[in-house]
Amino acid sequence: MRRRTDGESPVARQILLLQVGVVLVLVVTAVALAAWDSRRDLHTAARDQATAVARSVADSPFVREEVRSPDPTAALQPFAEEVRIDTATDFVVIMDPDRIRWTHPDTSQIGRRFVGGIGDALGGQVFTEEYAGTLGPSVRAVVPVVDDGDVVALVAVGITVDRIDERLREDLPGIALAALVTLLAGLLGAWLIARRLRRQTHGMGEREITRMYEYYRAVLGAVREGLLLVDSELRVQLVNDEAVRLLALPTPVEGRSLTELGLPPGLVAAVERRSAAADQTYVMGQQVLVFSTSPAYWRQAEVGAVVTVRDRTELQAVTGELDLVRGLTESLRAQSHEAANRLHTIVSLVEMGRPEQAVEFATSELHVAQGFADELVAAVEEPVLAALLLGKTAQAAERGIALDLEGELPADLPVDSRDLVTIVGNLVDNAFDAVAGTRSARPQRVRVVLHGDHDHLRIEVDDSGPGIPAQDRDHVLDRGWSSKADEGRGLGLAIVTQVVSGHGGTLEVTDSDLGGARFVLDVAVDGRVHS
């Protein structure tokens, strides 16, 4: 990994710091809210406690009796202090309706006026408030003492805020412990997330990731080859526009399995085996594509595979034509070699003083060759196709193959001469290759039957080879399959399939009466597709 020189920290570290900050803010906020809620609950509990104690004192028969005595303080002061101590309150004040205290924890305050509000206590209602009295801020409740329907006294019970805060401080350790546990859990979670993120981003910073994304999008858009990246489970993780175009992939394709995209099984098998394969040629529809696969590694660990695809359709068409020209050249070479042998024979006959035999030999050979050429040209009016078949005849003779030509073809056909050469040349070459391995088992024979006019063309090519198994015939017609595809050869049938499909024709494979395979091609002018 390259060293960052711009002071940029890794994304994982930035995320960790952000998460730590968020966790701290959340924990502090939670502690503050918990403390505030606890304090509110304590104030409410203190108000309820003061109200309950005040009601109990006001309802006491002893209090009702003593408030009517000449000296209420003498009996009520000990009683009020006992209640205050038993109930853990800070003051229990019993006063007359004029708010003059009869009891107080500070005896010096007895006889003085009660400090604070009483609300509608004189009207028989309970009144509560938080007020700063002689003992400091407190939560208090004032309850009337009612005797025979008259308010004869008032009872005020209070709990100071200091006592409430003391209770809050007793609750703080529990709150702090919960906050500490929460903080540790949050920090541990943030560290684990940052650790995982650091592995996934490989320790890069945000500007590095941004630049990498921009660069890889630019490169993927500019590259002339199709590119697919698949993970270890054969799911597509990355694909460029050229691959989508060449393979006619559905969108979106990311996340889909490679087996769902209609790719050649051999290619999928190579990726699944994690093996490298270079320049494997397959035919898909009307295209001849070249695939290469290679396992992808990161730090010695395999993370998937890279598949590249190139369009070789036009190149393959040109290569096919070049192969045909090469075949014609080989035929001409064979004919030249045969002509040299014949010329040498004629010269030798002349040197031996037998000119009549030399003339007879030359004339007979010339008549045979010319006669065959005249017959071929008369049967096949298309000059380019006739030349091809003449060359194939010579090539067959040189290889020891019996080539039979039957039928007739006019000059005006629904397929142009270039495509005719491609179709017939590849079918005949395929037949030659098929019979090449049966030399010891049966005679090597190839038969070409031609029929056609201006709106229909039918070509039949039979061979005496081993034939094509029934289970492979669908592959031949669907994808231009060939048994020699693994050798980088055998694309002739694929090219023929492509040309025939382009003209709206059909190509069928059946058993031949010669013992091998028969390819039957039909093209009608009504189904012609101009390309």
ABEGO torsion letter per residue (X at the ends): XBBBAAGBBBAAAAAAAAAAAAAAAAAAAAAAAAAAAAAAAAAAAAAAAAAAAAAAAAABAAAAAAAABABAAAAAAAAAAAAAAAAGBABBBBBBAAGBBABBABAAABGBBBBEBAEAAAAGBBBBBBBBBAAEBBBBBBBBBBBGGBBABBBBBBBBAAAAAAAAAAAAAAAAAAAAAAAAAAAAAAAAAAAAAAAAAGGBBAAAAAAAAAAAAAAAAABABBBBBBBAAGBBABBBAAAAAAAGBBOBABGBBAAAAGBBAAAAAAAAAGBBBBGBBBBBEABBBBBBBBBBBBGGBBAEBBBBBBBAAAAAAAAAAAAAAAAAAAAAAAAAAAAAAAAAAAAAAAAAGBAAAAAAAAAAAAAAAAAAAAAAAAABABAAAAAAAAAAAAAAAAAGBBBBBBEBBBABBABBAAAAAAAAAAAAAAAAAAAAAAAAABBBBBBBBBBEBAABBBBBBBBABAEBBAAAAAAAAAAGBBAAAAAGBGAAAAAAAAAAAAAGBBBBBBBBAAGBBBBBBBBBAAABBBX
